[in-house]
Amino acid sequence: MVPERTVAPQTAKAGEVPFLVYGAPLIGEAEIAEVVDTLRSGWLGTGPKTQRFEQAMAEYLGVPQAVALNSCTAGLHLALDVLGLGPGDEVITTPMTFVATANVIVHTGATPVFADVDPVTGNLDPASVAAAITPRTKAILVVHYTGRAAEMDTICALARQHTLAVVEDCAHAIETLYHGAHAGTLGDIAAYSFYATKNLVTGEGGLVVTTRPEFQDALRCRSLHGLNRNAWQRYGASGSGTYEAVYPGYKYNMMDIQASLGIHQLARLESSWQRRRTIWQRYDEAFAGLDILETPAPTSPGCRDAYHLYTVRLDLPTLRVDRDGFADALRERRIGTGVHFWPVHLHRWYRETFQFRENAFPHAEAIGRSTLSLPLSPAMSDADSERVIAAVHELARTLRR
């Protein structure tokens, strides 16, 4: 059943076709009521709703504890921080990711070292990772690109062989399973994103979990200024006002307003996943045999895809426009798209700081020039997805060389 679109992502003028955002959130009445309850409670910061959300997330992921944060970026930074990384250390990661993945490495003082990706899945190529390991390598930061599980058995075996930590960037992968295990429970520490376009939405927000008990207290403590008590523990009805800073931590905590959304987003996570899968399968069916693009690779055996981003790869030699021109043509038809991603090593700061050059990571660069994310959201109706399909087929005719 197509869910009721409780909150419309965009409004349109009279007679105008609504603009279809590529990743509009589905916000229901339960989320709205919970947020209102929080506002009326007088407790807006980190408190009982955040604790409730953390407990529910820990249960969902099958981990002892989870720490709710204001972003996935915060979680990745905390992960590298508790691992003790700093100047002189190297962290291997993928260039096919949002810049935050690499930025957090820089924030610790360590050096980001990129490895190329598999040309089909867009995930880290374990052979390229192995070739990038040096005596200064301390960790591998894996991204489950578009919600597809990376080759974790091989990557974790490499890490064990070289005594490296494994950090998982699960920004796209809240529902991803790898041979029965949740993405984020395969390495040492993992972070998830609840940004407005993600599969579970808190507006802004994130989560960090660890499979290493010795890191749990440090992750929680450092997420809130390094204090040994949060505000609810200090000022709540059964709290104590005294506290002590035991580490120079960060301001990364989640608010109860955000957690109020997350509680009910988690409750509907499975139904939202099923709706995205239905749209994904309809796209696959509609675009099969369309020679101007390549659809996403099938899910790997034994795994479950989060179906976060439906990324097509345009066959640019068959078209009269580049990727951006194709996206512009869809935008003219009131259809939004995304680019996931322009490779990190080709962003100006990284080029200038680390002297990265084109053709350094050819598979990532080929994907970066041709990839386009089409609208995919549980808020979409069947009519929305058919509109996308019709527009792509139209452009396949009109923009062909």
KOLKEZA-604594 format. One record per residue (C-alpha): residue in three letters; x, y, z; residue number from 1. Coordinates in steps of 0.001 Angstrom, whole numbers, plus 500000, padded with zeros to 6 digits. Layout:
N
+------+--------+--------+--------+-----+
| rest |      u |      v |      w |  nr |
+------+--------+--------+--------+-----+
|  ALA |      X |      Y |      Z | NUM |
...
+------+--------+--------+--------+-----+
END
This chain:
401
+------+--------+--------+--------+-----+
| rest |      u |      v |      w |  nr |
+------+--------+--------+--------+-----+
|  MET | 500000 | 500000 | 500000 |   1 |
|  VAL | 501271 | 503457 | 499140 |   2 |
|  PRO | 501628 | 505487 | 502364 |   3 |
|  GLU | 499740 | 508691 | 502827 |   4 |
|  ARG | 502033 | 511629 | 502202 |   5 |
|  THR | 501421 | 513418 | 505474 |   6 |
|  VAL | 503916 | 516181 | 504813 |   7 |
|  ALA | 504332 | 517275 | 501194 |   8 |
|  PRO | 507989 | 517908 | 500312 |   9 |
|  GLN | 507207 | 520771 | 497918 |  10 |
|  THR | 504193 | 522880 | 497073 |  11 |
|  ALA | 503292 | 524070 | 493590 |  12 |
|  LYS | 501556 | 527093 | 492196 |  13 |
|  ALA | 498122 | 526655 | 490687 |  14 |
|  GLY | 498422 | 524675 | 487472 |  15 |
|  GLU | 502093 | 523852 | 488081 |  16 |
|  VAL | 503373 | 520306 | 488411 |  17 |
|  PRO | 504852 | 519802 | 491923 |  18 |
|  PHE | 508623 | 519536 | 492041 |  19 |
|  LEU | 509615 | 515968 | 492920 |  20 |
|  VAL | 512531 | 516011 | 495380 |  21 |
|  TYR | 514885 | 513049 | 494940 |  22 |
|  GLY | 514862 | 512113 | 498653 |  23 |
|  ALA | 511826 | 513644 | 500353 |  24 |
|  PRO | 511150 | 512349 | 503894 |  25 |
|  LEU | 507904 | 510699 | 504930 |  26 |
|  ILE | 506778 | 512377 | 508159 |  27 |
|  GLY | 503633 | 511030 | 509786 |  28 |
|  GLU | 501224 | 512255 | 512419 |  29 |
|  ALA | 502949 | 510127 | 515065 |  30 |
|  GLU | 506204 | 512038 | 514591 |  31 |
|  ILE | 504392 | 515370 | 514687 |  32 |
|  ALA | 502530 | 514452 | 517883 |  33 |
|  GLU | 505749 | 513268 | 519561 |  34 |
|  VAL | 507554 | 516496 | 518689 |  35 |
|  VAL | 504643 | 518546 | 520045 |  36 |
|  ASP | 504688 | 516475 | 523245 |  37 |
|  THR | 508399 | 517204 | 523612 |  38 |
|  LEU | 507904 | 520920 | 523053 |  39 |
|  ARG | 505168 | 520999 | 525685 |  40 |
|  SER | 507262 | 519000 | 528153 |  41 |
|  GLY | 509738 | 521832 | 528557 |  42 |
|  TRP | 512687 | 519484 | 528014 |  43 |
|  LEU | 514115 | 520036 | 524526 |  44 |
|  GLY | 517764 | 518963 | 524851 |  45 |
|  THR | 519250 | 515537 | 525496 |  46 |
|  GLY | 516829 | 513755 | 527798 |  47 |
|  PRO | 514276 | 510945 | 528108 |  48 |
|  LYS | 513264 | 510886 | 524428 |  49 |
|  THR | 516903 | 510588 | 523382 |  50 |
|  GLN | 517403 | 507731 | 525842 |  51 |
|  ARG | 514288 | 506020 | 524495 |  52 |
|  PHE | 515534 | 506375 | 520918 |  53 |
|  GLU | 518998 | 505095 | 521814 |  54 |
|  GLN | 517544 | 502019 | 523493 |  55 |
|  ALA | 515312 | 501287 | 520497 |  56 |
|  MET | 518217 | 501698 | 518068 |  57 |
|  ALA | 520466 | 499432 | 520142 |  58 |
|  GLU | 517758 | 496774 | 520141 |  59 |
|  TYR | 517244 | 497112 | 516373 |  60 |
|  LEU | 520957 | 496786 | 515612 |  61 |
|  GLY | 521578 | 494094 | 518215 |  62 |
|  VAL | 524247 | 496019 | 520118 |  63 |
|  PRO | 524515 | 496681 | 523880 |  64 |
|  GLN | 524359 | 500478 | 523589 |  65 |
|  ALA | 523963 | 503249 | 521034 |  66 |
|  VAL | 524877 | 506926 | 521370 |  67 |
|  ALA | 522585 | 509365 | 519550 |  68 |
|  LEU | 524363 | 512355 | 518023 |  69 |
|  ASN | 523720 | 515457 | 515963 |  70 |
|  SER | 525237 | 513923 | 512808 |  71 |
|  CYS | 526928 | 510919 | 511270 |  72 |
|  THR | 529970 | 513145 | 510799 |  73 |
|  ALA | 530157 | 513506 | 514582 |  74 |
|  GLY | 530043 | 509738 | 514944 |  75 |
|  LEU | 532870 | 509206 | 512475 |  76 |
|  HIS | 534983 | 511851 | 514198 |  77 |
|  LEU | 534355 | 510276 | 517602 |  78 |
|  ALA | 535309 | 506880 | 516189 |  79 |
|  LEU | 538691 | 508109 | 514986 |  80 |
|  ASP | 539155 | 510145 | 518167 |  81 |
|  VAL | 538687 | 507221 | 520549 |  82 |
|  LEU | 540997 | 505137 | 518356 |  83 |
|  GLY | 543660 | 507719 | 519155 |  84 |
|  LEU | 544500 | 508661 | 515575 |  85 |
|  GLY | 546599 | 511733 | 514929 |  86 |
|  PRO | 549431 | 513292 | 512930 |  87 |
|  GLY | 551597 | 510744 | 511146 |  88 |
|  ASP | 548797 | 508171 | 510953 |  89 |
|  GLU | 547029 | 507161 | 507733 |  90 |
|  VAL | 543425 | 506083 | 507252 |  91 |
|  ILE | 542380 | 504309 | 504064 |  92 |
|  THR | 538957 | 505207 | 502716 |  93 |
|  THR | 536999 | 505571 | 499497 |  94 |
|  PRO | 536907 | 508640 | 497252 |  95 |
|  MET | 533336 | 507681 | 496304 |  96 |
|  THR | 531663 | 509257 | 499335 |  97 |
|  PHE | 530495 | 512541 | 500794 |  98 |
|  VAL | 533418 | 514746 | 501818 |  99 |
|  ALA | 532585 | 514337 | 505529 | 100 |
|  THR | 534104 | 510851 | 505469 | 101 |
|  ALA | 537499 | 512259 | 504529 | 102 |
|  ASN | 537105 | 515504 | 506468 | 103 |
|  VAL | 536959 | 513708 | 509819 | 104 |
|  ILE | 540281 | 512046 | 509076 | 105 |
|  VAL | 541798 | 515469 | 508469 | 106 |
|  HIS | 540237 | 516798 | 511689 | 107 |
|  THR | 542204 | 514254 | 513734 | 108 |
|  GLY | 545461 | 515299 | 512092 | 109 |
|  ALA | 545757 | 511968 | 510275 | 110 |
|  THR | 546154 | 511665 | 506500 | 111 |
|  PRO | 543365 | 510333 | 504252 | 112 |
|  VAL | 544618 | 507707 | 501807 | 113 |
|  PHE | 542183 | 506752 | 499076 | 114 |
|  ALA | 541695 | 503357 | 497467 | 115 |
|  ASP | 539755 | 502803 | 494272 | 116 |
|  VAL | 536303 | 501249 | 494136 | 117 |
|  ASP | 534733 | 498286 | 492426 | 118 |
|  PRO | 533484 | 499527 | 489032 | 119 |
|  VAL | 530166 | 497700 | 489427 | 120 |
|  THR | 529177 | 498270 | 493071 | 121 |
|  GLY | 531011 | 501525 | 493819 | 122 |
|  ASN | 532230 | 500059 | 497120 | 123 |
|  LEU | 535876 | 499885 | 498186 | 124 |
|  ASP | 537892 | 497388 | 496157 | 125 |
|  PRO | 539722 | 495195 | 498702 | 126 |
|  ALA | 542666 | 494736 | 496314 | 127 |
|  SER | 543085 | 498503 | 496068 | 128 |
|  VAL | 542856 | 498743 | 499864 | 129 |
|  ALA | 545570 | 496113 | 500268 | 130 |
|  ALA | 547841 | 498008 | 497881 | 131 |
|  ALA | 547379 | 501221 | 499895 | 132 |
|  ILE | 548455 | 499796 | 503268 | 133 |
|  THR | 551734 | 501177 | 504630 | 134 |
|  PRO | 553477 | 501005 | 508024 | 135 |
|  ARG | 551636 | 504239 | 508919 | 136 |
|  THR | 548163 | 502850 | 508199 | 137 |
|  LYS | 546078 | 502650 | 511371 | 138 |
|  ALA | 542498 | 502171 | 510145 | 139 |
|  ILE | 540215 | 501433 | 507207 | 140 |
|  LEU | 537118 | 503634 | 506978 | 141 |
|  VAL | 534571 | 501679 | 504939 | 142 |
|  VAL | 531501 | 503245 | 503307 | 143 |
|  HIS | 528501 | 501074 | 502429 | 144 |
|  TYR | 527834 | 503038 | 499246 | 145 |
|  THR | 524141 | 503661 | 498388 | 146 |
|  GLY | 523175 | 501128 | 501078 | 147 |
|  ARG | 524951 | 498145 | 499488 | 148 |
|  ALA | 527190 | 496207 | 501878 | 149 |
|  ALA | 530911 | 496450 | 501209 | 150 |
|  GLU | 533024 | 493271 | 501051 | 151 |
|  MET | 533454 | 493146 | 504789 | 152 |
|  ASP | 534856 | 489619 | 505124 | 153 |
|  THR | 537824 | 490480 | 502918 | 154 |
|  ILE | 538309 | 493961 | 504365 | 155 |
|  CYS | 538143 | 492753 | 507971 | 156 |
|  ALA | 540592 | 489948 | 507161 | 157 |
|  LEU | 543005 | 492552 | 505772 | 158 |
|  ALA | 542554 | 494609 | 508924 | 159 |
|  ARG | 543302 | 491644 | 511178 | 160 |
|  GLN | 546358 | 490743 | 509109 | 161 |
|  HIS | 547803 | 494244 | 509524 | 162 |
|  THR | 546363 | 495041 | 513004 | 163 |
|  LEU | 544151 | 497844 | 511721 | 164 |
|  ALA | 540887 | 499205 | 513087 | 165 |
|  VAL | 537777 | 499088 | 510884 | 166 |
|  VAL | 535320 | 501983 | 511048 | 167 |
|  GLU | 532037 | 501687 | 509137 | 168 |
|  ASP | 530340 | 504698 | 507575 | 169 |
|  CYS | 526727 | 503508 | 507564 | 170 |
|  ALA | 525187 | 506811 | 506475 | 171 |
|  HIS | 523348 | 504944 | 503692 | 172 |
|  ALA | 523011 | 501597 | 505405 | 173 |
|  ILE | 520628 | 501587 | 508357 | 174 |
|  GLU | 518763 | 498490 | 507049 | 175 |
|  THR | 521723 | 496846 | 505303 | 176 |
|  LEU | 522521 | 493243 | 506229 | 177 |
|  TYR | 525734 | 491402 | 505397 | 178 |
|  HIS | 525204 | 487651 | 505672 | 179 |
|  GLY | 522724 | 488193 | 508487 | 180 |
|  ALA | 524684 | 490843 | 510388 | 181 |
|  HIS | 523737 | 494509 | 510460 | 182 |
|  ALA | 526076 | 496879 | 508683 | 183 |
|  GLY | 527817 | 498687 | 511503 | 184 |
|  THR | 528339 | 495582 | 513630 | 185 |
|  LEU | 531091 | 494060 | 511499 | 186 |
|  GLY | 533982 | 496400 | 512296 | 187 |
|  ASP | 535096 | 498143 | 515468 | 188 |
|  ILE | 533003 | 501338 | 515440 | 189 |
|  ALA | 530233 | 502563 | 513133 | 190 |
|  ALA | 528233 | 505714 | 512526 | 191 |
|  TYR | 524779 | 506182 | 510974 | 192 |
|  SER | 523094 | 509235 | 509485 | 193 |
|  PHE | 519561 | 510497 | 510098 | 194 |
|  TYR | 519836 | 513514 | 507790 | 195 |
|  ALA | 516671 | 514750 | 506055 | 196 |
|  THR | 517194 | 512595 | 502940 | 197 |
|  LYS | 518170 | 509398 | 504747 | 198 |
|  ASN | 516114 | 506244 | 505265 | 199 |
|  LEU | 515501 | 507170 | 508912 | 200 |
|  VAL | 515050 | 510903 | 509407 | 201 |
|  THR | 515529 | 513157 | 512427 | 202 |
|  GLY | 516169 | 516279 | 510330 | 203 |
|  GLU | 519797 | 516377 | 511384 | 204 |
|  GLY | 521161 | 513549 | 513449 | 205 |
|  GLY | 523306 | 510468 | 513735 | 206 |
|  LEU | 524304 | 507527 | 515891 | 207 |
|  VAL | 527531 | 505793 | 516885 | 208 |
|  VAL | 527886 | 502187 | 518042 | 209 |
|  THR | 530830 | 499940 | 518800 | 210 |
|  THR | 531546 | 496238 | 519065 | 211 |
|  ARG | 534443 | 497050 | 521418 | 212 |
|  PRO | 533177 | 497460 | 525025 | 213 |
|  GLU | 536297 | 499415 | 525988 | 214 |
|  PHE | 535244 | 502243 | 523644 | 215 |
|  GLN | 531609 | 502578 | 524739 | 216 |
|  ASP | 532036 | 504930 | 527691 | 217 |
|  ALA | 534524 | 507109 | 525816 | 218 |
|  LEU | 532180 | 507527 | 522842 | 219 |
|  ARG | 529351 | 508675 | 525102 | 220 |
|  CYS | 531512 | 510891 | 527290 | 221 |
|  ARG | 533311 | 512618 | 524419 | 222 |
|  SER | 530038 | 513260 | 522592 | 223 |
|  LEU | 529079 | 515840 | 525257 | 224 |
|  HIS | 532094 | 517950 | 526223 | 225 |
|  GLY | 533795 | 515034 | 527949 | 226 |
|  LEU | 531400 | 515365 | 530901 | 227 |
|  ASN | 530581 | 512461 | 533164 | 228 |
|  ARG | 526903 | 513527 | 533362 | 229 |
|  ASN | 524570 | 514893 | 530701 | 230 |
|  ALA | 522010 | 517624 | 531379 | 231 |
|  TRP | 519158 | 515188 | 532101 | 232 |
|  GLN | 521338 | 513407 | 534636 | 233 |
|  ARG | 522210 | 516758 | 536217 | 234 |
|  TYR | 518904 | 518619 | 536159 | 235 |
|  GLY | 516204 | 515958 | 535854 | 236 |
|  ALA | 513927 | 515010 | 538744 | 237 |
|  SER | 516329 | 512345 | 540012 | 238 |
|  GLY | 519529 | 514048 | 538871 | 239 |
|  SER | 522497 | 515603 | 540583 | 240 |
|  GLY | 523824 | 519001 | 539559 | 241 |
|  THR | 527473 | 518102 | 539990 | 242 |
|  TYR | 529577 | 517028 | 537041 | 243 |
|  GLU | 533186 | 516767 | 535985 | 244 |
|  ALA | 535011 | 517035 | 532664 | 245 |
|  VAL | 537130 | 513931 | 532229 | 246 |
|  TYR | 538164 | 514674 | 528618 | 247 |
|  PRO | 538131 | 517772 | 526359 | 248 |
|  GLY | 535161 | 516486 | 524384 | 249 |
|  TYR | 532798 | 517820 | 521744 | 250 |
|  LYS | 529256 | 519167 | 521400 | 251 |
|  TYR | 527798 | 516260 | 519432 | 252 |
|  ASN | 524711 | 515253 | 521428 | 253 |
|  MET | 521235 | 514740 | 519958 | 254 |
|  MET | 518237 | 516764 | 521193 | 255 |
|  ASP | 514943 | 515249 | 522327 | 256 |
|  ILE | 513213 | 517126 | 519491 | 257 |
|  GLN | 515258 | 515129 | 516997 | 258 |
|  ALA | 514809 | 511892 | 518921 | 259 |
|  SER | 511038 | 512421 | 518874 | 260 |
|  LEU | 511139 | 512062 | 515106 | 261 |
|  GLY | 513518 | 509115 | 515248 | 262 |
|  ILE | 511379 | 507045 | 517613 | 263 |
|  HIS | 508556 | 506815 | 515088 | 264 |
|  GLN | 510777 | 506770 | 512011 | 265 |
|  LEU | 512341 | 503614 | 513447 | 266 |
|  ALA | 508912 | 502105 | 514098 | 267 |
|  ARG | 508032 | 502455 | 510404 | 268 |
|  LEU | 511510 | 501633 | 509081 | 269 |
|  GLU | 510558 | 498243 | 507659 | 270 |
|  SER | 507450 | 499482 | 505848 | 271 |
|  SER | 509430 | 502407 | 504433 | 272 |
|  TRP | 512118 | 499978 | 503255 | 273 |
|  GLN | 509494 | 497845 | 501545 | 274 |
|  ARG | 508082 | 500887 | 499757 | 275 |
|  ARG | 511529 | 501926 | 498514 | 276 |
|  ARG | 512179 | 498388 | 497326 | 277 |
|  THR | 508926 | 498422 | 495364 | 278 |
|  ILE | 509898 | 501665 | 493610 | 279 |
|  TRP | 513427 | 500336 | 493024 | 280 |
|  GLN | 512067 | 497187 | 491388 | 281 |
|  ARG | 509707 | 499233 | 489211 | 282 |
|  TYR | 512643 | 501350 | 488040 | 283 |
|  ASP | 514690 | 498236 | 487269 | 284 |
|  GLU | 511834 | 496820 | 485228 | 285 |
|  ALA | 511148 | 500081 | 483369 | 286 |
|  PHE | 514794 | 500813 | 482534 | 287 |
|  ALA | 515817 | 497272 | 481545 | 288 |
|  GLY | 517292 | 497362 | 478062 | 289 |
|  LEU | 517479 | 501167 | 477967 | 290 |
|  ASP | 520885 | 501633 | 476379 | 291 |
|  ILE | 521553 | 505193 | 477600 | 292 |
|  LEU | 522004 | 504079 | 481202 | 293 |
|  GLU | 523057 | 501260 | 483471 | 294 |
|  THR | 520848 | 500378 | 486436 | 295 |
|  PRO | 522272 | 499456 | 489873 | 296 |
|  ALA | 523851 | 496022 | 490202 | 297 |
|  PRO | 521724 | 493317 | 491843 | 298 |
|  THR | 522043 | 492842 | 495590 | 299 |
|  SER | 524960 | 490587 | 496509 | 300 |
|  PRO | 523997 | 487020 | 497524 | 301 |
|  GLY | 523349 | 486672 | 501241 | 302 |
|  CYS | 522986 | 490420 | 501727 | 303 |
|  ARG | 520154 | 492909 | 502099 | 304 |
|  ASP | 520372 | 496285 | 500399 | 305 |
|  ALA | 519054 | 499367 | 502199 | 306 |
|  TYR | 517800 | 500745 | 498854 | 307 |
|  HIS | 518941 | 504185 | 499862 | 308 |
|  LEU | 519997 | 505665 | 496517 | 309 |
|  TYR | 518838 | 504552 | 493081 | 310 |
|  THR | 521939 | 505555 | 491146 | 311 |
|  VAL | 522011 | 505076 | 487388 | 312 |
|  ARG | 525182 | 505391 | 485326 | 313 |
|  LEU | 524628 | 507305 | 482118 | 314 |
|  ASP | 526295 | 505980 | 478965 | 315 |
|  LEU | 527567 | 509416 | 478012 | 316 |
|  PRO | 528824 | 508538 | 474483 | 317 |
|  THR | 525209 | 507769 | 473504 | 318 |
|  LEU | 523977 | 511204 | 474664 | 319 |
|  ARG | 524294 | 514766 | 473380 | 320 |
|  VAL | 524684 | 516077 | 476944 | 321 |
|  ASP | 526841 | 515264 | 479941 | 322 |
|  ARG | 525489 | 514075 | 483292 | 323 |
|  ASP | 524731 | 517611 | 484479 | 324 |
|  GLY | 522893 | 518347 | 481238 | 325 |
|  PHE | 520734 | 515263 | 481741 | 326 |
|  ALA | 519994 | 516353 | 485313 | 327 |
|  ASP | 519082 | 519841 | 484069 | 328 |
|  ALA | 516642 | 518327 | 481585 | 329 |
|  LEU | 514951 | 516372 | 484379 | 330 |
|  ARG | 514835 | 519501 | 486534 | 331 |
|  GLU | 513066 | 521329 | 483706 | 332 |
|  ARG | 510457 | 518578 | 483972 | 333 |
|  ARG | 510169 | 519290 | 487728 | 334 |
|  ILE | 512102 | 516181 | 488760 | 335 |
|  GLY | 514974 | 516502 | 491222 | 336 |
|  THR | 518103 | 514361 | 491168 | 337 |
|  GLY | 521298 | 513953 | 493161 | 338 |
|  VAL | 524951 | 513262 | 492409 | 339 |
|  HIS | 526546 | 510603 | 494620 | 340 |
|  PHE | 529315 | 511482 | 494373 | 341 |
|  TRP | 531934 | 513694 | 492821 | 342 |
|  PRO | 535093 | 511879 | 494021 | 343 |
|  VAL | 536602 | 513459 | 497111 | 344 |
|  HIS | 540147 | 513579 | 495735 | 345 |
|  LEU | 538964 | 515868 | 492917 | 346 |
|  HIS | 537462 | 518472 | 495249 | 347 |
|  ARG | 539580 | 521614 | 495220 | 348 |
|  TRP | 540850 | 521509 | 498816 | 349 |
|  TYR | 541949 | 517887 | 498503 | 350 |
|  ARG | 543561 | 518481 | 495116 | 351 |
|  GLU | 545513 | 521458 | 496411 | 352 |
|  THR | 546420 | 520024 | 499822 | 353 |
|  PHE | 547399 | 516492 | 498832 | 354 |
|  GLN | 548248 | 517051 | 495139 | 355 |
|  PHE | 545704 | 514521 | 493918 | 356 |
|  ARG | 545363 | 514377 | 490140 | 357 |
|  GLU | 542815 | 513035 | 487699 | 358 |
|  ASN | 543056 | 509344 | 486773 | 359 |
|  ALA | 544442 | 508497 | 490211 | 360 |
|  PHE | 541348 | 506371 | 490930 | 361 |
|  PRO | 539823 | 505654 | 487508 | 362 |
|  HIS | 536823 | 503614 | 488616 | 363 |
|  ALA | 535689 | 506212 | 491152 | 364 |
|  GLU | 536178 | 508973 | 488588 | 365 |
|  ALA | 534180 | 507133 | 485920 | 366 |
|  ILE | 531310 | 506711 | 488363 | 367 |
|  GLY | 531607 | 510317 | 489520 | 368 |
|  ARG | 531213 | 511662 | 485980 | 369 |
|  SER | 528266 | 509479 | 485001 | 370 |
|  THR | 526241 | 508754 | 488141 | 371 |
|  LEU | 522810 | 510255 | 488780 | 372 |
|  SER | 520444 | 509477 | 491660 | 373 |
|  LEU | 516773 | 509384 | 490720 | 374 |
|  PRO | 513948 | 510154 | 493174 | 375 |
|  LEU | 513466 | 507373 | 495714 | 376 |
|  SER | 511416 | 507832 | 498866 | 377 |
|  PRO | 508599 | 506110 | 500767 | 378 |
|  ALA | 506728 | 509406 | 500360 | 379 |
|  MET | 506493 | 508816 | 496600 | 380 |
|  SER | 503268 | 507645 | 495025 | 381 |
|  ASP | 503037 | 505268 | 492078 | 382 |
|  ALA | 502220 | 508295 | 489937 | 383 |
|  ASP | 505467 | 509933 | 491081 | 384 |
|  SER | 507620 | 506982 | 490052 | 385 |
|  GLU | 505793 | 506631 | 486725 | 386 |
|  ARG | 506456 | 510307 | 486077 | 387 |
|  VAL | 510183 | 509734 | 486590 | 388 |
|  ILE | 510124 | 506725 | 484296 | 389 |
|  ALA | 508289 | 508604 | 481554 | 390 |
|  ALA | 510725 | 511527 | 481755 | 391 |
|  VAL | 513799 | 509289 | 481527 | 392 |
|  HIS | 512368 | 507475 | 478514 | 393 |
|  GLU | 511522 | 510791 | 476868 | 394 |
|  LEU | 515078 | 512056 | 477355 | 395 |
|  ALA | 516472 | 508764 | 476079 | 396 |
|  ARG | 514782 | 509623 | 472782 | 397 |
|  THR | 515315 | 513378 | 472609 | 398 |
|  LEU | 518890 | 513577 | 473935 | 399 |
|  ARG | 520328 | 510649 | 472007 | 400 |
|  ARG | 523195 | 511428 | 469643 | 401 |
+------+--------+--------+--------+-----+
END
